[in-house]
Amino acid sequence: MAIPLSYSLRNLWARKLTTALTAGGMALVVFVFATVLMLEQGLRQTLVSTGAYDNALLIRRAAGTEVQSAIDREQASVIESRPEVARGPDGVPLVSKETVVLISLGKKGSGNPSNVVIRGVGEAGLTLRPQVRIMEGRAFRPGSSEIVVGASIAERFNGVAIGQRLRFGMREWTIVGLLDGGRSGFDSEIWGDADQMLQAFRRNVFSSVLARLNDPSAFDAFAKGLTDDPRLTVEAKRETVFYAEQSETLARFIRILGLTLSIIFSIGAVIGAMITMYASVANRTAEIGTLRALGFQRGSILTAFLLEALLLGLVGGAVGVAGASAMQLITISTVNWQSFAELAFRFDLTPGIATAAMLFAAGMGLLGGVLPAAQASRMAIVDALRAA
């Protein structure tokens, strides 16, 4: 005969303070666990959403990043003449030859300098990135010293409002618009005309070439054709894959550090739950003896106390996940270890992360309750009633 669920709920409610303190400790651990996963997910989502599946990004072989890459004009022309490259309504290849450099800007409040990505794009740059739009002001005019600033840059750095001028690359640039990158990495960039950027920084090679493919499934043939062409020293990657790789090193570091801290903190939470459950068993010796005298088997006692510990963990898990969900309102920034530039992103709570956090909480509760539950189930009826 099974003990009703209401029995476990009543016992938790009868010890409100103890339940609240133990569940609170678990909630803090779950909060840390969930926010670490959300941080990693937010970073990956920001960089993966920077790319489009039907775009191919080309950089110099073994360069790793656009900042380290160099593609000369002859090679860029060969790339855009490939038959796999899509054409616009006017027959012009949907290709953006781009240059990427880093400059230093002072942050708002502290004034501390931080690296910012300057991206020179071709006329098709916006067309190839449908998630990007001008949210305020207008786009820069090709051939001019005009720039548009990403939304995250405008929020975090000094002197980047519309109408203001920035000096870099031995030239002054006028800010004419704010860029909304759709929560992608482009929110943390400044865009201008590629040819003007080349002149300003005294360069004669592009950093990368972005090309839209006629058929996304033709990517492998496109990449092989470029590799086999003796005139080229480039490698092609899907744009989504390229930016996902950019997040890998930092995301792995965040995950390992965060999970290590979560495991350390969870040991304390499990011990707290175990102490709570042992105290519950000690205070309910007569009650356990009465349940056994009424005909409830050892397995029912074990299940009831395990269920109580599980509920304790789930309460803490629910509170921890609720607290972690509020972190989605916060935007943070860090240095992208691949480009060494500042990257702003948000915590991202997904159903998978919420489920993992609740399972983690349930596991802590069960671990904390298994020994006390076993002790309760092993009590002899006579000894339990005599102790009362």
C-alpha positions in Angstrom: 0.0 0.0 0.0 1.5 3.4 -1.1 1.6 6.5 1.1 -0.3 9.4 -0.5 1.6 12.3 -2.1 -0.3 14.7 0.2 1.6 13.1 3.1 5.0 14.3 1.7 3.6 17.8 0.8 2.1 18.2 4.3 5.5 17.4 5.9 7.3 19.9 3.8 4.7 22.6 4.6 4.8 21.8 8.4 8.6 22.6 8.4 8.3 25.9 6.4 11.5 27.5 7.6 13.7 24.4 7.2 12.1 23.7 3.8 12.6 27.3 2.7 16.3 27.4 3.7 17.1 24.1 2.1 15.2 24.9 -1.1 16.9 28.3 -1.1 20.3 26.8 -1.1 19.4 24.5 -3.9 17.9 27.4 -5.8 21.2 29.3 -5.7 23.0 26.3 -7.1 20.5 25.9 -9.8 20.6 29.6 -10.6 24.4 29.3 -11.1 24.0 26.2 -13.2 21.3 27.6 -15.4 23.0 31.0 -15.9 26.3 29.3 -17.0 24.4 27.3 -19.6 22.5 30.5 -20.6 25.7 32.4 -21.0 27.2 29.7 -23.2 24.0 29.5 -25.2 23.7 33.3 -25.6 27.3 33.5 -26.8 26.8 30.7 -29.4 23.4 32.1 -30.5 24.9 35.6 -31.0 27.7 34.3 -33.2 25.7 31.6 -35.1 22.9 34.1 -35.9 25.6 36.3 -37.4 25.8 33.9 -40.3 23.4 32.7 -43.0 23.3 29.1 -44.2 23.3 30.0 -47.9 26.3 32.3 -47.6 29.9 31.2 -48.0 32.7 33.1 -46.2 36.1 32.9 -47.7 39.4 33.8 -45.9 43.0 33.0 -46.5 43.9 29.4 -45.8 44.8 28.8 -42.1 44.1 32.4 -41.2 41.5 31.4 -38.6 39.9 34.9 -38.4 39.0 37.7 -40.8 41.5 40.0 -39.0 44.4 37.7 -39.8 43.3 37.0 -43.4 44.3 38.7 -46.7 42.7 38.2 -50.1 43.9 40.3 -53.0 41.7 41.8 -55.7 42.6 39.3 -58.3 41.6 36.4 -56.2 38.4 38.2 -55.2 37.5 38.6 -58.8 38.1 34.9 -59.5 35.8 34.0 -56.6 32.9 36.2 -57.7 33.1 34.8 -61.2 32.4 31.2 -60.0 29.2 29.7 -61.5 27.9 28.7 -58.0 27.7 32.4 -57.0 24.2 33.8 -57.1 23.4 36.9 -59.2 21.1 39.8 -58.4 18.3 41.0 -60.6 20.8 43.2 -62.4 23.1 40.3 -63.1 25.8 41.5 -60.6 27.3 38.7 -58.4 25.9 38.8 -54.8 29.4 39.2 -53.3 30.7 41.5 -50.7 34.5 42.0 -50.6 35.2 43.1 -47.1 38.0 44.4 -44.9 38.1 43.9 -41.1 40.3 45.9 -38.7 40.3 46.6 -35.0 40.3 50.1 -33.4 40.2 51.1 -29.8 37.3 53.2 -28.3 36.6 54.4 -24.8 33.7 52.9 -22.9 31.0 54.9 -21.3 31.4 55.6 -17.6 34.9 54.2 -17.1 36.5 55.5 -20.3 38.6 52.3 -20.5 39.6 51.4 -24.0 38.3 48.3 -25.7 38.8 46.8 -29.2 36.0 47.3 -31.7 35.6 45.7 -35.1 35.5 48.0 -38.1 34.0 46.3 -41.1 34.3 47.7 -44.6 31.5 46.1 -46.7 30.7 46.0 -50.4 27.4 47.3 -51.9 25.9 43.8 -51.4 26.9 43.7 -47.7 23.4 44.5 -46.4 21.6 42.4 -49.0 23.6 39.3 -48.0 22.6 39.8 -44.3 18.8 40.1 -44.1 18.9 40.1 -40.3 20.7 43.4 -40.4 18.7 46.7 -40.8 19.2 50.4 -40.2 17.2 51.1 -37.0 17.9 54.9 -37.0 19.3 57.4 -39.4 20.4 56.0 -42.8 22.9 53.7 -44.5 26.3 55.0 -45.4 26.8 56.2 -49.0 29.3 54.1 -51.0 32.5 56.0 -51.7 32.1 58.3 -48.8 33.6 58.7 -45.3 30.4 57.7 -43.6 29.8 54.9 -41.2 27.0 53.2 -39.3 27.4 52.0 -35.7 26.0 48.7 -34.2 23.4 49.1 -31.5 25.6 47.5 -28.8 28.5 49.9 -29.7 26.2 52.9 -29.4 25.1 51.8 -25.9 28.5 51.1 -24.5 31.0 53.5 -26.0 31.6 57.3 -26.0 31.2 59.5 -29.0 29.3 57.2 -31.3 25.9 59.0 -31.6 24.4 59.9 -35.0 26.0 63.1 -36.3 29.2 62.6 -34.3 32.6 62.0 -35.9 35.1 59.3 -35.2 38.8 59.5 -36.2 40.6 56.4 -37.2 42.6 55.2 -40.1 44.1 58.7 -40.5 40.6 60.1 -41.4 37.5 61.4 -39.8 34.3 59.5 -40.3 30.7 60.8 -39.9 28.2 58.5 -38.1 25.0 58.6 -40.2 23.0 55.6 -38.8 22.6 52.9 -36.1 22.7 49.3 -37.1 20.4 46.6 -35.7 22.0 43.3 -36.2 19.1 41.2 -34.8 21.1 40.2 -31.7 23.9 39.0 -33.8 27.6 39.8 -33.7 27.1 42.7 -36.1 25.6 44.7 -33.2 29.1 45.0 -32.0 30.6 46.3 -35.2 31.0 49.6 -37.1 30.4 49.4 -40.9 31.6 51.6 -43.7 32.5 51.4 -47.4 35.2 48.7 -48.0 37.2 50.6 -50.6 37.3 53.7 -48.4 38.5 51.5 -45.5 41.2 50.1 -47.6 42.4 53.6 -48.5 42.2 54.8 -45.0 44.2 52.0 -43.5 46.7 51.9 -46.4 45.8 48.4 -47.5 45.5 46.8 -50.9 44.0 43.5 -49.9 40.6 42.5 -48.5 40.2 40.5 -45.3 37.4 38.2 -46.6 34.9 37.7 -49.3 31.2 36.9 -48.6 29.2 35.2 -51.4 25.6 34.0 -51.7 25.3 30.6 -53.4 22.7 29.8 -56.0 22.1 26.5 -54.3 23.2 26.0 -50.6 23.6 22.3 -51.4 26.3 23.2 -53.9 28.6 24.4 -51.2 30.9 21.4 -51.2 31.4 21.6 -55.0 32.1 25.4 -54.6 34.6 24.8 -51.8 36.4 22.1 -53.8 36.6 24.2 -56.9 38.3 27.0 -55.0 40.7 24.6 -53.3 41.7 23.0 -56.7 42.2 26.4 -58.4 46.0 27.1 -58.4 45.3 30.9 -58.5 43.7 30.8 -55.1 45.0 30.5 -51.6 41.6 30.7 -49.8 39.3 28.3 -47.9 35.5 28.5 -47.9 33.2 27.9 -45.0 29.5 28.3 -44.6 29.0 31.6 -42.8 27.1 29.8 -40.0 29.9 27.3 -39.4 32.6 30.0 -39.5 30.9 32.1 -36.7 30.1 29.0 -34.7 33.8 28.1 -34.7 34.6 31.6 -33.5 32.5 31.0 -30.3 34.0 27.5 -29.5 37.0 28.4 -27.4 35.3 31.0 -25.2 32.1 28.9 -24.9 34.1 25.9 -23.8 35.9 27.9 -21.2 32.7 29.3 -19.8 31.1 25.8 -19.7 34.0 24.1 -17.9 34.4 26.9 -15.4 30.7 27.3 -14.7 30.0 23.6 -14.4 33.0 23.1 -12.1 31.6 25.8 -9.8 28.1 24.3 -10.0 29.4 20.9 -9.0 31.3 22.3 -6.0 28.3 24.3 -4.9 25.9 21.4 -5.4 27.9 19.3 -2.9 27.0 21.8 -0.2 23.4 21.8 -1.3 23.2 18.0 -1.2 24.7 18.0 2.3 22.1 20.6 3.4 19.3 18.5 2.0 20.7 15.4 3.7 20.8 17.2 7.1 17.3 18.4 6.6 16.0 14.9 5.8 17.9 13.3 8.6 16.4 15.8 11.0 13.0 15.0 9.6 13.5 11.3 10.1 14.7 11.8 13.7 11.6 14.0 14.5 9.2 11.5 13.0 10.3 8.3 14.6 7.0 7.6 16.2 5.2 8.6 13.0 7.2 6.1 11.0 6.5 3.4 13.6 2.8 4.1 13.4 2.9 3.9 9.6 4.6 0.5 9.8 2.0 -0.7 12.4 -0.8 0.4 10.1 0.6 -2.0 7.4 2.8 0.3 5.2 5.8 -1.6 3.9 9.4 -0.5 4.0 9.3 0.3 0.3 6.4 2.7 0.9 8.3 4.5 3.6 11.4 4.7 1.4 9.4 6.0 -1.5 7.6 8.6 0.7 10.9 10.1 2.0 12.5 10.0 -1.4 9.5 11.8 -2.8 9.8 14.4 -0.1 13.4 15.0 -0.9 12.6 15.1 -4.7 9.9 17.7 -4.0 12.4 19.8 -2.0 14.8 19.7 -4.9 12.1 20.6 -7.5 10.9 23.6 -5.4 14.5 24.8 -5.3 14.9 24.1 -9.0 11.8 26.1 -9.9 12.9 29.1 -7.9 16.4 28.9 -9.4 15.2 28.7 -13.0 12.7 31.6 -12.3 15.6 33.7 -11.1 17.8 32.7 -14.0 15.1 33.7 -16.5 15.3 37.3 -15.3 19.0 37.3 -16.5 17.6 37.4 -20.1 17.0 41.1 -19.6 20.7 41.8 -19.2 23.2 42.4 -22.0 26.8 41.7 -21.1 30.0 42.1 -23.1 33.3 40.2 -23.2 36.3 39.9 -25.4 36.0 37.4 -28.3 39.2 35.3 -27.9 39.3 34.7 -31.7 39.1 38.4 -32.9 40.2 40.1 -29.6 37.3 42.5 -30.1 34.4 43.3 -27.7 31.3 41.2 -28.3 28.0 42.0 -26.6 25.4 39.3 -26.1 22.5 38.2 -23.8 21.7 35.3 -21.6 19.5 32.9 -23.5 17.1 30.5 -21.6 16.0 27.7 -23.8 13.5 24.8 -22.9 16.5 22.4 -23.0 18.4 24.5 -20.4 15.3 24.8 -18.1 14.8 21.0 -18.3 18.5 20.3 -17.6 18.4 22.7 -14.6 15.2 21.0 -13.2 16.8 17.6 -13.6 19.9 18.8 -11.9 17.8 20.1 -9.0 15.9 16.8 -8.8 19.2 14.9 -8.7 20.4 17.0 -5.8 17.2 16.4 -3.9 17.4 12.6 -4.5 21.1 12.4 -3.5 20.4 14.3 -0.3 17.4 12.2 0.5 18.5 8.6 -0.3 20.4 7.9 2.9 17.9 9.4 5.3 15.1 7.6 3.4 16.9 4.3 3.7 17.4 4.8 7.4 13.6 5.5 7.8 12.7 2.4 5.8 14.9 0.2 7.9 13.4 1.2 11.3 11.8 -1.7 13.1 8.2 -1.2 14.3 8.9 -2.0 17.9 12.0 0.1 18.2 10.3 3.1 16.5 7.2 2.9 18.8 9.4 2.4 21.9 11.5 5.5 21.0 8.3 7.5 20.9 
